[in-house]
Amino acid sequence: MWQSWIDAGLTDLTLKAAQVEESGNLAYEEGTYSIKIPGKDGKTSEEIGKYIVVWKKGDDGEWRLHRDIWNTNPAK
């Protein structure tokens, strides 16, 4: 998914984790993101939003993405 977005011209992805908590073999991360998106007119716009990621620890001890959701902030 990310590679196809990069190929489409998305740039400058910034993730800023605000909180990370762990419980057993699950952890969650919540934060904000920004990304630059090229428009059809050639101008670049910035999208800003929030995200939550749930991580799950595998039997090998490695953390892997289990669930991921993000939402754009409402327009002002």
Secondary structure, 3 states (H helix, E strand, C coil): CHHHHHHCCCEEEEEEEEEEEEECCEEEEEEEEEEEEECCCCCEEEEEEEEEEEEEECCCCCEEEEEEEEEECCCC
